[in-house]
Amino acid sequence: MLVCVSASHRTASFELLERLSRTPDTVAPILMAGGAQGAVVLATCNRFEAYVEIDAEPADAAGAVRDAVVAATGIPAEDLDGSYQVLSDRRVPEHLFAVASGLESVVSGEGEIAGQVRRALTTARKGGTTSPELERLFQRASQAQRKVKNDTALSRAGRSLVRLALELADSRIADWGAERVLLVGTGAYAAVTLATLRERGATDIAVHSPSGRAALFAKKHEIRAITAEEYADVARRSTLLITCTAAAEPVLGPEQLQRPASAAAVGCPVAHQAAGQLVIDLGMPRNVDPAVAQLEGVALLDLETIRLHAPLEELQATDAARSIVRAAAADFHVVGARQSVTPAVVALRSHIFGLLEDEIERARRRGDEDGRVEQAMRHLAGVLLHTPTTRAHDLADSGRGHEFLSALETLYGLTPDAPASEASDSATA
């Protein structure tokens, strides 16, 4: 059975993901030593996943992965509780294909993950921890990713949404160089947004990160970092605020943009609010509290509005990509199901053709010099085998391959147990 244990930006904190990613190469060998048939570990800044082929129930497989992670990283088991999800059987291929295609990334459609998925398989090969089924899974993931890239606009959607947002902002901004910009977020979306702002001439740009990564991002891109203590004051003084974080809850609301009533009453020196502010929310889920739009002098531009102006191709990119991923996953299951009955089909054909050769030899001894009897018998054997072979594949496609195996044992006493890969080679031959 295939099982995936996944901790990502959707389920775990950045701090935990960082700890998990420090020693990923030692997890798979520990799993193999514990009895897994194969293990591939995918570790990125926003994701830590173990793909395992193992003869165990999903809960037991998840426990084995957790124990391996604890042994490899030294992270206490209780720190892992609630930070991961477990997928098994049919859900595994669709999940990996979506991950490889960028559908599960912080920025939908980002391209780096495809290479990281390929490198995870390469690492498993070098470490001797992969298996034929995991090889097939990861190779099909790369195929699905290429089809998504070639057949949809998903890889362009992230950059296009930023471009569209700033084009819509053009009608309100006379001089980009005069704007006081606050960027909230430090991921791939933030980097694209920063580059696009600079292309338009913006120079006064600061960055704040709810997760505490502003200083590193600011140093890399040579802009100012805003601390949590400075956040509200800088937000009130900014004329353009752009949010693009993976936070599950809003990171910008009226409380950051309004001057506190208590401070105004006692004449405290709180920074004045900018005369006119444009807030662009690129987050999904939304980063900005919709109540911001009700504040005087504040305009809110969110993804819903931006996508109304998006070309149809870009608007449909995610839906088209999901359809490709689902179709690829369904095909993966069909092929896998047929491979599960391949040893039985090979055993049946070998049995029938073994009987056939005996009868042909007898016919030759009785005078079948021109080979007509042999030809007729071979044709008849092919006709007789066609229906059970087709039926075996149909049963496998519908998840009933075990019925064919039972029938074969009942009728012929055949109990094939050859590995699928070996049987597949025999059937092809």
C-alpha positions as CSV (number, residue, x, y, z in Angstrom):
1,M,0.0,0.0,0.0
2,L,1.1,3.6,-0.8
3,V,0.9,6.0,2.1
4,C,1.9,9.7,2.3
5,V,2.5,11.5,5.6
6,S,2.5,15.2,4.8
7,A,3.4,18.2,6.9
8,S,3.1,21.5,4.9
9,H,2.5,25.2,5.3
10,R,-1.2,24.3,5.6
11,T,-0.7,22.0,8.7
12,A,2.6,23.0,10.4
13,S,4.4,26.0,11.5
14,F,7.4,27.4,9.6
15,E,9.6,26.7,12.7
16,L,8.6,23.0,12.7
17,L,9.1,22.6,8.9
18,E,12.5,24.2,9.3
19,R,13.4,21.6,12.0
20,L,12.1,18.8,9.8
21,S,14.1,19.8,6.8
22,R,17.5,19.6,8.5
23,T,18.1,15.9,8.2
24,P,15.6,14.5,5.6
25,D,18.0,12.0,4.0
26,T,18.1,9.9,7.2
27,V,14.4,9.3,7.4
28,A,14.0,6.9,4.5
29,P,16.8,4.5,5.5
30,I,15.2,4.2,9.0
31,L,11.8,3.4,7.4
32,M,13.4,0.7,5.2
33,A,15.1,-0.8,8.2
34,G,11.7,-1.0,9.9
35,G,10.2,-3.1,7.1
36,A,9.0,-0.6,4.4
37,Q,9.3,-1.8,0.8
38,G,10.2,1.7,-0.3
39,A,10.4,5.3,1.0
40,V,10.9,8.7,-0.7
41,V,11.2,11.9,1.3
42,L,10.3,15.3,-0.1
43,A,11.6,18.2,1.9
44,T,11.3,21.9,1.0
45,C,11.0,25.2,2.9
46,N,7.2,24.7,3.0
47,R,6.8,21.0,2.9
48,F,8.0,17.7,4.5
49,E,6.5,14.6,3.1
50,A,7.3,10.9,3.3
51,Y,5.9,8.6,0.5
52,V,6.1,5.0,1.7
53,E,5.2,1.6,0.2
54,I,4.5,-0.6,3.2
55,D,2.3,-3.6,4.2
56,A,0.5,-1.8,7.0
57,E,-2.7,0.1,7.7
58,P,-2.4,3.9,7.2
59,A,-2.4,4.6,10.9
60,D,0.4,2.1,11.5
61,A,2.3,3.5,8.6
62,A,1.9,7.0,9.9
63,G,3.2,5.9,13.3
64,A,6.3,4.3,11.6
65,V,7.0,7.6,9.8
66,R,6.6,9.6,13.0
67,D,9.0,7.3,14.8
68,A,11.5,7.5,12.0
69,V,11.3,11.3,12.0
70,V,11.7,11.4,15.8
71,A,14.8,9.2,15.5
72,A,16.3,11.2,12.6
73,T,15.6,14.7,13.9
74,G,15.3,14.4,17.6
75,I,12.0,16.3,17.5
76,P,9.8,15.1,20.4
77,A,6.8,13.1,19.1
78,E,4.3,15.4,20.9
79,D,5.7,18.3,18.8
80,L,4.6,16.5,15.7
81,D,1.0,15.9,16.8
82,G,-1.6,17.7,14.7
83,S,1.0,19.0,12.3
84,Y,0.6,16.4,9.5
85,Q,-2.1,14.6,7.5
86,V,-2.1,11.0,6.3
87,L,-3.1,10.0,2.8
88,S,-3.4,6.5,1.5
89,D,-4.3,4.4,-1.5
90,R,-6.1,6.4,-4.2
91,R,-5.4,9.8,-2.5
92,V,-1.6,9.5,-2.7
93,P,-1.1,9.9,-6.5
94,E,-3.6,12.8,-6.8
95,H,-1.9,14.6,-3.9
96,L,1.7,14.1,-5.3
97,F,0.6,15.1,-8.8
98,A,-1.0,18.2,-7.4
99,V,2.1,19.0,-5.4
100,A,4.5,18.5,-8.3
101,S,2.3,20.7,-10.5
102,G,2.4,23.6,-7.9
103,L,-1.3,23.3,-7.0
104,E,-0.4,22.9,-3.3
105,S,2.3,25.5,-3.1
106,V,2.1,28.8,-1.2
107,V,2.0,30.5,-4.6
108,S,-0.1,28.4,-6.9
109,G,1.8,27.3,-10.0
110,E,5.3,28.0,-8.7
111,G,7.8,26.0,-10.7
112,E,10.5,25.2,-8.2
113,I,8.6,22.3,-6.7
114,A,8.8,20.2,-9.8
115,G,12.6,20.0,-9.6
116,Q,12.4,19.3,-5.9
117,V,10.1,16.3,-6.5
118,R,12.5,14.9,-9.1
119,R,15.5,15.4,-6.8
120,A,13.6,13.5,-4.0
121,L,13.3,10.5,-6.3
122,T,17.0,10.8,-7.3
123,T,18.1,10.9,-3.7
124,A,16.0,7.8,-2.9
125,R,17.6,6.0,-5.8
126,K,21.1,6.8,-4.6
127,G,20.2,5.7,-1.1
128,G,18.5,2.5,-2.4
129,T,15.2,3.3,-0.7
130,T,12.9,3.5,-3.7
131,S,10.7,0.7,-5.0
132,P,9.1,-0.1,-8.4
133,E,5.7,1.3,-7.3
134,L,7.3,4.5,-6.0
135,E,9.3,4.9,-9.1
136,R,6.2,4.7,-11.2
137,L,4.4,7.1,-8.8
138,F,7.1,9.8,-9.1
139,Q,7.7,9.4,-12.8
140,R,4.0,9.8,-13.4
141,A,4.0,12.9,-11.2
142,S,6.6,14.5,-13.4
143,Q,4.5,13.6,-16.5
144,A,1.4,15.2,-14.9
145,Q,3.4,18.3,-14.0
146,R,4.7,18.7,-17.6
147,K,1.2,18.3,-19.0
148,V,-0.1,21.0,-16.5
149,K,2.7,23.3,-17.5
150,N,2.2,22.8,-21.2
151,D,-1.6,22.7,-21.4
152,T,-2.6,25.4,-18.8
153,A,-1.7,28.9,-17.8
154,L,-1.1,27.8,-14.2
155,S,2.6,28.6,-14.2
156,R,1.9,32.1,-15.4
157,A,-1.1,32.7,-13.1
158,G,0.9,33.9,-10.0
159,R,2.9,36.5,-11.9
160,S,-0.2,37.6,-14.0
161,L,-2.3,38.2,-10.9
162,V,0.4,40.6,-9.5
163,R,0.7,42.3,-12.9
164,L,-3.1,42.7,-13.1
165,A,-3.4,44.0,-9.6
166,L,-0.8,46.7,-10.2
167,E,-2.3,47.6,-13.6
168,L,-5.7,48.1,-11.8
169,A,-3.8,50.3,-9.2
170,D,-2.5,52.5,-12.0
171,S,-5.7,54.5,-12.2
172,R,-5.2,55.6,-8.6
173,I,-1.4,56.2,-8.7
174,A,0.1,59.1,-10.5
175,D,3.7,58.6,-9.5
176,W,4.9,55.2,-8.3
177,G,8.1,56.7,-7.1
178,A,6.2,58.8,-4.6
179,E,4.3,55.9,-3.1
180,R,5.1,54.6,0.4
181,V,4.7,50.9,0.0
182,L,4.4,48.3,2.7
183,L,4.7,44.6,1.6
184,V,3.3,42.1,4.0
185,G,4.7,38.6,3.3
186,T,8.1,37.2,2.3
187,G,7.3,34.2,0.1
188,A,7.6,33.7,-3.7
189,Y,4.6,35.9,-4.3
190,A,6.3,38.7,-2.3
191,A,9.4,38.4,-4.4
192,V,7.4,38.6,-7.7
193,T,5.4,41.6,-6.3
194,L,8.6,43.4,-5.3
195,A,10.2,43.0,-8.7
196,T,7.0,44.2,-10.4
197,L,6.8,47.3,-8.1
198,R,10.4,48.2,-8.9
199,E,9.7,47.8,-12.7
200,R,7.0,50.5,-12.2
201,G,9.4,52.8,-10.4
202,A,8.5,52.3,-6.7
203,T,11.5,52.9,-4.4
204,D,10.1,53.5,-0.9
205,I,9.3,49.9,0.0
206,A,9.3,48.2,3.4
207,V,8.4,44.6,4.3
208,H,6.7,43.0,7.3
209,S,6.4,39.3,8.0
210,P,3.8,37.9,10.4
211,S,6.1,34.8,10.7
212,G,9.2,36.8,11.5
213,R,11.1,36.5,8.3
214,A,11.1,40.1,7.3
215,A,14.8,40.8,8.2
216,L,16.1,38.0,6.0
217,F,13.9,39.0,3.1
218,A,14.7,42.7,3.5
219,K,18.5,42.0,3.5
220,K,18.3,39.9,0.4
221,H,16.3,42.5,-1.5
222,E,17.8,45.6,0.0
223,I,14.6,47.1,1.5
224,R,13.5,48.0,5.0
225,A,12.3,45.4,7.5
226,I,9.3,46.3,9.7
227,T,9.0,44.7,13.2
228,A,5.8,43.7,14.8
229,E,6.0,46.7,17.1
230,E,6.4,49.1,14.1
231,Y,3.8,47.3,12.0
232,A,0.7,49.4,12.8
233,D,2.4,52.8,12.7
234,V,4.0,52.0,9.3
235,A,0.8,50.6,8.0
236,R,-1.0,53.8,8.8
237,R,1.6,55.9,7.1
238,S,1.8,53.8,3.9
239,T,-0.1,54.8,0.8
240,L,0.0,51.3,-0.8
241,L,-0.2,48.1,1.2
242,I,0.1,44.7,-0.5
243,T,-0.4,41.5,1.4
244,C,0.6,38.1,0.1
245,T,1.1,35.6,3.0
246,A,0.0,32.0,3.6
247,A,-1.6,33.0,6.9
248,A,-4.9,31.3,7.7
249,E,-6.3,34.4,9.4
250,P,-6.3,38.1,8.2
251,V,-3.0,39.9,9.0
252,L,-4.3,43.4,8.3
253,G,-7.5,44.9,9.7
254,P,-9.0,48.2,10.9
255,E,-7.0,48.0,14.1
256,Q,-3.7,48.4,12.1
257,L,-5.0,51.3,9.9
258,Q,-7.0,53.3,12.3
259,R,-5.5,55.7,14.8
260,P,-6.3,54.4,18.3
261,A,-9.1,56.5,19.8
262,S,-7.4,56.4,23.2
263,A,-4.2,57.8,21.8
264,A,-6.0,60.6,19.9
265,A,-7.9,61.6,23.1
266,V,-4.7,62.1,25.1
267,G,-2.7,63.7,22.3
268,C,-0.2,60.9,22.0
269,P,2.3,61.2,19.1
270,V,0.9,58.5,17.0
271,A,1.8,58.5,13.3
272,H,-0.9,60.1,11.1
273,Q,-2.8,58.0,8.7
274,A,-2.0,58.5,5.0
275,A,-4.5,60.8,3.2
276,G,-5.5,58.0,0.8
277,Q,-4.6,54.3,1.0
278,L,-4.9,51.5,-1.5
279,V,-4.8,48.0,0.0
280,I,-4.2,45.0,-2.4
281,D,-4.9,41.6,-0.9
282,L,-3.2,38.8,-2.9
283,G,-3.6,36.2,-0.1
284,M,-5.6,33.0,-0.3
285,P,-7.3,32.7,2.1
286,R,-7.7,36.4,2.3
287,N,-5.1,38.3,4.3
288,V,-7.1,41.5,4.8
289,D,-10.3,41.9,6.9
290,P,-13.0,43.1,4.5
291,A,-14.0,45.7,7.1
292,V,-10.9,47.7,5.9
293,A,-12.9,48.7,2.9
294,Q,-15.3,50.6,5.2
295,L,-12.6,52.9,6.5
296,E,-12.6,56.5,5.2
297,G,-9.9,57.0,2.6
298,V,-9.1,53.3,2.2
299,A,-9.8,51.3,-1.0
300,L,-9.5,47.5,-1.0
301,L,-8.6,45.5,-4.1
302,D,-8.8,41.7,-3.5
303,L,-8.4,38.6,-5.6
304,E,-12.1,38.4,-6.3
305,T,-11.9,41.8,-8.0
306,I,-8.6,41.2,-9.6
307,R,-9.7,37.9,-11.2
308,L,-12.8,39.6,-12.7
309,H,-10.3,41.4,-14.9
310,A,-8.2,38.3,-15.6
311,P,-8.1,36.8,-19.1
312,L,-10.3,33.7,-19.3
313,E,-7.2,31.4,-19.8
314,E,-5.7,32.6,-16.5
315,L,-9.1,32.5,-14.6
316,Q,-9.5,28.8,-15.6
317,A,-5.9,27.8,-15.1
318,T,-6.3,26.2,-11.7
319,D,-9.5,24.3,-12.7
320,A,-7.9,23.0,-15.9
321,A,-4.8,21.9,-13.9
322,R,-6.9,20.1,-11.3
323,S,-8.7,18.2,-14.1
324,I,-5.4,17.1,-15.6
325,V,-4.2,15.9,-12.2
326,R,-7.4,14.0,-11.5
327,A,-7.2,12.3,-14.9
328,A,-3.5,11.4,-14.4
329,A,-4.3,9.9,-11.0
330,A,-7.2,7.9,-12.4
331,D,-4.9,6.5,-15.1
332,F,-2.3,5.7,-12.5
333,H,-4.9,3.6,-10.6
334,V,-6.0,1.8,-13.8
335,V,-2.5,0.8,-14.7
336,G,-1.7,-0.2,-11.2
337,A,-4.9,-2.3,-10.9
338,R,-4.1,-4.1,-14.2
339,Q,-0.6,-4.8,-13.0
340,S,-2.1,-6.5,-9.9
341,V,-3.8,-9.1,-12.0
342,T,-1.0,-9.5,-14.5
343,P,0.7,-12.4,-12.6
344,A,-2.7,-14.2,-12.7
345,V,-3.2,-13.6,-16.4
346,V,0.3,-14.8,-17.1
347,A,-0.2,-17.9,-15.1
348,L,-3.5,-18.7,-16.9
349,R,-1.9,-18.2,-20.3
350,S,1.2,-20.3,-19.3
351,H,-1.2,-23.0,-18.2
352,I,-3.3,-23.0,-21.3
353,F,-0.3,-22.8,-23.7
354,G,1.4,-25.6,-21.8
355,L,-1.6,-27.8,-22.4
356,L,-1.6,-26.6,-26.0
357,E,2.0,-27.6,-26.7
358,D,1.3,-31.1,-25.4
359,E,-1.7,-31.5,-27.8
360,I,0.3,-30.1,-30.8
361,E,3.0,-32.6,-30.2
362,R,0.5,-35.4,-30.1
363,A,-1.1,-34.1,-33.4
364,R,2.3,-34.1,-35.0
365,R,2.9,-37.7,-34.0
366,R,-0.5,-38.5,-35.6
367,G,0.5,-37.1,-39.0
368,D,-0.2,-33.3,-38.9
369,E,2.5,-32.7,-41.5
370,D,1.1,-29.5,-43.0
371,G,0.5,-27.9,-39.6
372,R,-3.1,-27.1,-40.2
373,V,-4.2,-28.8,-36.9
374,E,-1.5,-26.8,-35.0
375,Q,-2.7,-23.5,-36.6
376,A,-6.3,-24.2,-35.7
377,M,-5.4,-25.2,-32.2
378,R,-3.3,-22.0,-31.6
379,H,-6.1,-19.9,-33.0
380,L,-8.7,-21.5,-30.7
381,A,-6.4,-21.1,-27.7
382,G,-6.1,-17.4,-28.5
383,V,-9.9,-17.0,-28.8
384,L,-10.5,-18.8,-25.6
385,L,-8.0,-16.7,-23.7
386,H,-9.3,-13.4,-25.0
387,T,-12.4,-13.2,-22.9
388,P,-10.9,-14.1,-19.5
389,T,-7.9,-11.7,-20.1
390,T,-10.3,-8.9,-21.0
391,R,-12.5,-9.8,-18.0
392,A,-9.5,-9.8,-15.7
393,H,-8.6,-6.2,-16.7
394,D,-12.2,-5.0,-16.4
395,L,-12.4,-6.5,-12.9
396,A,-9.1,-4.9,-11.9
397,D,-10.3,-1.5,-13.2
398,S,-13.4,-1.7,-11.0
399,G,-11.4,-2.8,-8.0
400,R,-12.5,-6.4,-8.2
401,G,-9.3,-8.1,-9.3
402,H,-9.4,-10.4,-6.4
403,E,-12.4,-12.1,-7.9
404,F,-10.4,-13.1,-10.9
405,L,-7.6,-14.5,-8.7
406,S,-10.2,-16.5,-6.7
407,A,-11.8,-17.9,-9.8
408,L,-8.4,-18.9,-11.2
409,E,-7.6,-20.8,-8.0
410,T,-11.0,-22.4,-7.9
411,L,-11.0,-23.6,-11.6
412,Y,-7.4,-24.4,-12.2
413,G,-5.7,-24.5,-8.8
414,L,-3.4,-21.7,-9.9
415,T,-2.1,-19.4,-7.2
416,P,0.3,-16.9,-8.9
417,D,2.5,-15.0,-6.6
418,A,5.2,-13.5,-8.9
419,P,6.0,-9.9,-8.3
420,A,4.0,-7.6,-10.6
421,S,7.2,-6.2,-12.2
422,E,8.4,-9.7,-13.2
423,A,5.0,-10.8,-14.3
424,S,4.6,-7.7,-16.4
425,D,7.9,-8.4,-18.2
426,S,6.7,-12.0,-18.9
427,A,3.3,-10.8,-20.2
428,T,5.1,-8.3,-22.5
429,A,7.4,-11.0,-23.8
